Amino acid sequence: MKEKIDSNSRSLKWEQNGELAHKDLSELIERLKNVESEHTSSELSRLGTKSNIKD
């Protein structure tokens, strides 16, 4: 059976320092928040907020 591939799927971009590109990290967190439990979603929101803080 063939799996349906999401037309919006794409490879994640990784920075040279090994970190996930900021835009991809933000998008990943948002997508995960939509499918996870309320508790996990809250933790993901916290992580997303932390990822938006620039050093």
N, C-alpha and C positions, 0 to 999 in steps of 0.2 A: 504494500500500500504506500502510495506516495504522500509525503507530508506537504501540507500547504505552507508555502514560504511567504511571510509577510512582505508585501511590496515595499514597506518602509524600512526593512531590516538592512543594516549595513555594518561594516566592520567598525570597531571602536578604534579611536586614535589614541596612541600612547605617546607621551612626550619622551624626549631623550633621557630625562632623569628617571624614567620608569613609571612615572605617575600617569594616570588616566587624564586625558585632556579635559579641562574644566567643563566645557560645553557637554561633552559626552558623559561626564560624571553627573552633571545636573539632570540630563535627560534620563539616565539610568535610574537615578533616585526617584524621579517623578513616576516613571513606569512601574517601579517596584512598589511604590506607595499605593498605586491603584489596585494591586493584586494581593497585598499582604494584609494580615490581621491589623486591627486597630492599634494594638500595642506596638507591633513591629513598624507600622506606618508612622507612629509618633517618633520612634527612634530614628527612622529614615529621615523624617523632617528635621530632627536635630542634627543629623549628619549633613543634610543638605545646607542647613544654616551655617554650619561650621565650614563647609567647603566653599561658601561664598565669601568668607573672611580672607582677605589677602594679607600675606606676610609683609 
